[in-house]
Amino acid sequence: MASVTTMSSEILDAFSKVRQACALCSLWVREEASIADEIKKEGPSMNQGLRDGILAASGFCNRHTHAIHDARASGEADYGLACPACARTVLKKFEDGLTPLLANLQAAKGHAERGGKKGEQLLAKTISALETTISGDAVCPVCKRLLESDRDRIASLLQMLESKDFADLYVKSDAICMPHFVSAMELLPWSGSKNAEGVWSVLVRAELGRLEAVDYLLNERMKRYSWDFRNDAMTPEEANAQKIAMLAIAGVEGLYCRPRKTSLRPARQ
């Protein structure tokens, strides 16, 4: 975990440089790439804590499994689930978990053929156990680190917003995406801020300004499709208005994604 000073410096730098995107999202993407690269480079020498985390989570989530496998595309060694030993361990966990489930399915079939609800109940229990086996008992270790860092960055941002100089910079910036804005609002009552109302005001004012700016760009882009504006060329900002709106509404790809491998059921907390 980065120190408070280092984190504040990173946040200040991001808000000074990032345009038409969420500064916190830019830090999320950078850290995500750094963690994936770190795991790819460690390979078989990975620390025991990370190995245990991978096993508890039944491997990485879908997104980070592919991110780590992407090493093959860059010509680096392909370590599968970070290393062959980890891959074998996770696969053995699946094998050990699935073997008794087959027996349960056969028993459920027998009860169903004889009638009654016992077979249905056993089948539902078996499917639940199957989902647990695949999902694991913990969050993907990469997601876990990203979520912890993100929470620390938001807490640091809220402290920084108590400074008038940074608050002025924040209001003039492109603020943050809606998911990060909601996270900041959720954390604010527990942040220990001495001026929570002032911070709240800055967050809301900047967010409304950001949404109005994106709305303006979208409207200007749509105008260009009208015959009356056929001679007016689109600005680069107007051309990218849809992408800018997407980043404002949802943040970067993978932000706050479901951190476990699940079935069609809603994600569990």
N, C-alpha and C positions, 0 to 999 in steps of 0.2 A: 504494500500500500504506500502510495506516495505521501510525503509529508504535506502538512497544511500549506506551508509556504510554496512548495513546488506545485501543488494542485492549484493554488490561487494564481500562480504565475502562468500555468498552462491555460487556465480559464481566461485570464486577461488577454493573453496572446491570441487565443481563439476568437474572442469577441472583437479584437482589433483587426483581425485578418479576414475572417469568414464573412462572405457576402451572399445574401439571398439563400441562406441555409441556416440550420440550427447549429450554433457553435458547440453545444454539448453533443450533438450527433456526430460532429467531426471528430471529437475526442473519443467517442464510443467506437467509431470505425477504425481509428488509428490503434486503439488498444486491442481491438478484436484481431486485427492483422498481426500485431506484435505477439499476442498470446499464441495464435496458431503457428506463427513462425518459430516461436520458442519451443513448442511441443514437437514440431517437425525436426528441429535441429537436435533436441535432446534424444529422441528415439529411444533405443534400449536403455540409455542411462537415466531415464526419467526417474524423478524422486518417488519414494514410496507413497507419500501423501497423495500425489496425483494419480498414481496407480490405483490406490484405494478409492479415490473419488470416481475414477472411470468405472470400476467394478460396481460400486454402489449405484451409479446412474445407469448401469447396463450399457456402457459405452457413451459416446457423445450424442447430443441431440442431432437431428437430421442435418441442420444447417452446418454445424461445426464438424460433423463427420466428413461432409463433403469439402469443407474448407481445409481440413488437414490432409485429406486425400488429394487435394489439388496440388500437392507437392510434386506429384508425378508429372503434371503439365509443365512445371518449371524445371524439370530435369533433375530434381533432387531425389533422394531415396524415398521409396514409398513404404511407410511403416504401418500401413493399415490403420488400426485403432491406436495410432501413435507408435506402437511397436508390436512385433509378432507375439511376444509373450502376453501383452494386454489383450490382443485379439483372441488368442487361444483361451485366456481366462474368461473373457466375456462369453465366448461361444460355449465353453464348458458350463457356465452358469445357465445359459439358455437350455442346454441339453439336459442338465440335472433338473431344471424346472419343468421342462416339457414332458419328460418321460412319465412322471406320475399322472400328468393331466390326461394322457392317452387312456390310462386305466380308468380314470374318472369318467371320461366320455363313454367308454364301453359300458360302465355301470349305469350311467344315465340313460343310455339307449335301452338297456335291459329293463329298467324301471318304467320307461316310457311305453315299452311294448306291453307291459303288464297293466298299464293304466295307472292313474293317480298322479298327484302333483310332485311326488318325490323326485321323479326323473327330471322335471322342469327346474326344480330348485337346485338339484345337483348340477345341471347343465349351466344355470346362471352362475353358480359358485365357481365352476370350472373356468368359465369365460372370464370372470373377474380375476381369478388367479393368473390366467394367461396374460391379461393386460398388465397386472402387477409385475410379472416376470419380465415383460418387454420394457415397461416404463422404468423399472428400477425403484430404489428407495430414496434416491436423492436427485437433485437437479444436475444437469450437465455441468461438469466442472468449469468449462469455459464460460457458460452462461452465468454461473455463480460468481465468478470473478468479475465479469462485466457488470452485473447488477450491483455488486458491492461497491465497485469503483464509481458507478453512476450515482448511487445514493450519496457517497462521500462528496462527489463533485457538486451535486445539487445543494448539499448542506453547506459547502464552502461558498457556493454562489449566493446563497441566502445571507450569509455573513457579509460577503463583499458588498451586497446591495445596501447595507447600512451606511456605506461610505457614499457621500454625495458625488464625489468624482466618478466612482464606478457606476453609480446609479444613472448619472448623466450619459455616460458612455453606453450603458445598456439600453436606455430609451432611444438613443440615436442609432442603435444597431438593428439587425433584423430579428432581434429577440430569439425565442426558442420555438421549437415545434410544439404542437398541441399535446402530444404524449408527455414531453418533458415539462410543459407548463402545468399539466394536471399533477404530475409527480411532485413538482415544487410546491404547489398549493397544498397537497396532502401532507408534505413534510413540514411546512411552515409553522403550524401550531406547536410542533414538537422540537423546533429548532433552537429554542431558547433566545430568539431574537428580542432585542430590547425595543425594537420599533417595528413590530409585526405589521401594524396597520400601514406604515409608510412603505415597507417592502411589498406588501400586498398591492398597494396602489401602483407602485412602479411596475410590478409584474403584469397587472391587468392593463395598464395604460400602454405598455410596450406591445403586449399581445394584440390588443385591439388595433394598434397602429400597423402591426405586421399583417393582420388579416385584411385590413382596408387596402393596404398596398398590393397584396396578392389579388384581391378582388378587382382593383383598378387594372392591373396587368391583364387579367383574364378578359375583362370587358373591352380593353383596347385591342386585344388579339381578335376577339370576335367581331369587332368593328371592321377589321381588315377584310372580312369575308363579304361585306356589303359592297354593292356596286358603287355606292357613293364615295367609298374610300379606296377604289381600285388603284389609284395612283400613289397611295401612301404605302411606303414599304414598312414592314414590321421591324421593330428594333430587336436586337438580340434578346433583351429581357422579355419582350412580348412573345417572341418565338418559343422561349423556354417557360412561358407562364404556366403551362400544364404541369411541367416537372416541378417548378417552384411550389405550386399549390399542393402537389402530392407530398413533397417534403415537409411542408407546413402542417398538413393534416395528419400524416402518418409517421413522419420521421424517416430515418434511413432504413433500408431493408434489414430485417432481422432485429430491429429495436423492440425489446419487450416481447419477443416471440415466445411461443410455447416451449418451455425449457425441458420438457420430457417427451419421449416418444409415446404417443397415445393412439387409441383407436378413434372412431368417429365420435366418441363421447366428448363432452366439453372438457377443456383442460382442467386439471385439478391444481389447487393452490399448494 
